[in-house]
Amino acid sequence: MRYRPLGNTGMAISAVSLSLTDSNARRANDWIALIYAGLESGINAFEVAGCHPFLVDGFGQAIKAVDRSLLFIAWRLGWVVTPSGAMARDFSADSLTATVEAALARTGLEYLDAGILDDPATSELAPQALEAMKRLQEAGRIRMLGVSGGDGATDTYISTGAFDVVATTFNLTSGWKERHRLKAAIERDMAVIGFGYYPTIQRDRSPGSKPTLWGRVANPLEGAGSYTFLDETPQWTAEELCLGYAMTEPSLCTVQVVADRVERIEKLAAVAERELPPNVPAQIEMARFSLTAKPTAAEVALDRRQQAS
């Protein structure tokens, strides 16, 4: 596993991190097995993005096996379980405080490295809620304040300078808007966590061989400007290529993968030690700026300026 600086905190975290989301099919022991698989693969960064008792209990039991100072633990905030058992969004000061305190009490943790607000709209987060988060930070219950998302609201929250970390989408289809968001966060000394590295992509080919009077003539550019190479690169799966590409972005402290199977965690964690095939970055750029994508001249120019800077 390779490790990267967590912003300017002085801490190093694994290039691949685990996101733990609710699942009614898993018991506490199932979560323990998944977390152990991550730890044994060198992963030291985890985000709990759910509130199921089995998930929280399993996480609390698993991390007791590791020195707390070696782990980066983030918690997604903004969701509560209603009396009916349904999930509801709640970014009120009381709810955020109660969620953090309940997580610490149930897991036995003394503090969270980051409390990350889960994709709040600009109208969902009242000043009182942010003040409550800062009080938790001042009390040592949370070390970093974070926000997640990938739209204009996220850009607004980044611009306030009130947050220490941002979790946002980044993948091989990301354009100038996503790259500008990363740059804006770095300029404000924010740590950046990437997710959504494996997008749904149309794998259409460019025209192949064509029939002529003398037979079929192969098109030397067949597959160029498309994402077909994701399924045709030897010794790499499409998901591994997408993850490997996301990790080439120097702004990202870590790239999150969802913890669902032990063997998948082990396989994806190993991508951090591999180098992308030399032809893949060029194929990605050709696909991004292919005719099917139809970027405007302004988008292409700004994208190039962002990469150059």
SVG drawing of the C-alpha trace seen along z (x, -y; Angstrom):
<svg xmlns="http://www.w3.org/2000/svg" viewBox="-43 -32 47 45">
<polyline fill="none" stroke="black" stroke-width="0.4" points="0.0,0.0 1.2,-3.5 0.4,-6.4 -0.2,-10.1 -0.2,-13.2 -3.6,-14.2 -3.5,-17.8 -1.2,-19.7 -2.1,-17.7 1.1,-15.7 -0.7,-12.4 -0.3,-9.9 -3.2,-7.8 -3.5,-4.9 -4.1,-5.8 -7.1,-3.5 -9.6,-3.9 -12.8,-2.0 -16.3,-3.4 -18.6,-1.4 -22.3,-1.7 -25.4,-0.2 -26.4,3.4 -29.2,5.4 -27.5,8.6 -24.4,8.2 -23.9,8.9 -21.2,7.4 -18.9,10.3 -19.2,9.7 -18.2,6.1 -15.2,7.2 -14.0,9.5 -14.2,6.7 -12.4,4.2 -9.7,6.7 -9.3,7.4 -8.7,3.7 -6.2,3.4 -4.3,6.5 -4.1,4.9 -2.5,1.8 -5.6,-0.4 -5.7,-2.8 -8.4,-5.2 -12.1,-4.4 -15.4,-6.3 -18.6,-5.1 -21.4,-6.2 -24.2,-4.3 -25.9,-4.0 -27.0,-0.3 -26.2,1.1 -24.4,4.1 -22.1,1.8 -21.3,-0.5 -20.7,2.4 -18.6,4.3 -16.5,1.3 -16.0,0.5 -14.8,4.0 -12.5,4.3 -10.6,1.1 -9.7,2.0 -7.0,4.3 -5.1,1.2 -3.4,-1.7 -5.9,-4.6 -3.2,-7.0 -2.5,-5.0 -6.1,-5.3 -8.0,-8.0 -11.7,-7.6 -14.3,-9.8 -18.1,-9.7 -20.8,-10.8 -23.3,-13.1 -26.7,-14.4 -28.9,-11.2 -31.1,-10.0 -33.4,-7.0 -37.0,-8.1 -39.3,-6.3 -40.8,-4.4 -37.3,-3.1 -37.0,-5.2 -33.9,-7.3 -34.3,-11.1 -31.9,-14.0 -31.3,-16.2 -28.5,-18.8 -29.8,-20.5 -27.3,-21.4 -28.9,-19.0 -29.0,-16.1 -25.3,-16.5 -24.1,-16.7 -26.2,-13.7 -24.9,-11.6 -21.3,-12.3 -21.7,-11.6 -23.6,-8.4 -20.9,-7.2 -18.2,-7.9 -20.0,-6.2 -21.0,-3.1 -17.6,-2.5 -15.5,-3.5 -13.6,-6.1 -12.4,-9.2 -12.6,-11.3 -13.3,-11.3 -10.7,-12.4 -13.3,-14.0 -17.1,-14.6 -18.2,-14.9 -21.6,-16.5 -23.2,-14.4 -23.9,-16.5 -25.9,-19.3 -27.7,-21.8 -26.9,-25.4 -30.2,-25.8 -29.9,-22.7 -27.0,-23.8 -28.0,-26.6 -25.3,-28.7 -26.2,-27.2 -25.4,-23.7 -21.9,-24.8 -21.4,-26.5 -22.3,-23.2 -19.7,-21.4 -17.1,-23.9 -17.9,-23.4 -17.4,-19.6 -14.0,-20.4 -13.0,-22.7 -13.9,-20.0 -11.7,-17.5 -14.6,-15.3 -13.9,-15.9 -10.5,-17.0 -11.6,-18.1 -14.8,-19.5 -15.7,-18.1 -18.3,-18.3 -19.0,-15.9 -20.7,-16.4 -20.0,-17.2 -22.1,-20.2 -22.4,-23.9 -23.4,-23.6 -20.1,-21.9 -18.2,-24.6 -19.9,-27.2 -19.0,-25.3 -15.4,-25.1 -15.3,-28.8 -16.4,-29.6 -13.1,-28.4 -15.0,-26.8 -14.1,-23.2 -10.8,-21.2 -11.7,-18.4 -13.9,-17.8 -15.0,-14.4 -15.9,-14.8 -16.3,-12.7 -13.3,-12.2 -12.9,-9.7 -11.6,-9.4 -14.6,-11.3 -14.0,-14.3 -13.6,-17.6 -12.7,-21.2 -15.5,-21.7 -14.2,-18.8 -10.6,-19.8 -11.4,-23.4 -13.1,-22.1 -10.0,-20.2 -7.8,-23.2 -10.1,-25.5 -9.9,-23.0 -6.1,-22.7 -5.8,-26.5 -7.7,-26.6 -5.4,-24.0 -8.2,-21.4 -7.6,-17.7 -9.4,-16.0 -11.0,-12.6 -12.1,-11.1 -15.0,-8.8 -17.1,-7.7 -13.9,-6.5 -15.8,-3.9 -18.4,-5.7 -20.9,-4.2 -19.4,-4.6 -20.6,-3.8 -18.1,-1.5 -19.0,-2.3 -16.3,-1.6 -15.3,-3.9 -16.1,-2.4 -14.3,0.9 -13.3,2.6 -15.2,1.7 -16.1,4.0 -14.6,3.1 -14.3,4.9 -11.0,6.4 -12.4,7.6 -12.5,5.9 -10.0,3.1 -9.2,2.7 -9.5,-0.7 -6.2,-1.4 -8.1,-3.8 -10.7,-1.2 -11.5,-1.8 -9.7,-5.1 -11.6,-7.9 -13.8,-5.4 -13.6,-3.5 -13.4,0.0 -9.8,0.2 -11.2,0.6 -12.3,4.1 -9.3,5.0 -6.2,4.1 -4.4,7.3 -4.1,8.1 -6.4,5.2 -10.1,5.1 -12.1,2.0 -12.6,1.1 -8.9,1.5 -8.0,-0.9 -10.5,-3.5 -9.2,-3.2 -5.6,-3.4 -6.4,-6.5 -8.1,-8.3 -5.0,-7.7 -2.8,-9.5 -4.5,-12.7 -2.1,-14.3 -4.8,-16.4 -6.4,-13.3 -5.3,-12.1 -7.1,-8.9 -9.7,-7.2 -12.6,-5.5 -13.8,-2.0 -16.9,-0.4 -16.3,2.5 -18.5,5.3 -16.4,8.5 -13.0,9.5 -11.5,10.6 -12.6,7.3 -11.0,5.2 -7.7,7.1 -7.7,6.8 -8.5,3.1 -6.0,2.3 -3.3,4.0 -3.9,1.4 -2.1,-1.2 1.1,0.7 0.7,1.0 1.5,-1.5 -1.0,-2.1 0.0,-0.7 1.8,-3.5 -0.8,-3.8 -3.8,-4.1 -3.5,-7.9 -3.4,-8.8 -6.4,-6.5 -8.3,-8.2 -7.7,-11.7 -8.7,-10.6 -11.9,-9.2 -12.6,-12.3 -12.2,-14.6 -13.8,-12.4 -16.5,-13.7 -19.1,-11.8 -18.2,-13.9 -18.5,-17.2 -16.8,-19.6 -17.0,-23.3 -13.9,-25.2 -14.1,-27.0 -14.3,-23.7 -11.2,-22.3 -9.2,-25.5 -10.1,-25.7 -9.4,-22.0 -5.9,-22.4 -5.2,-25.4 -6.3,-23.6 -4.0,-20.6 -1.1,-22.9 -1.4,-24.7"/>
</svg>
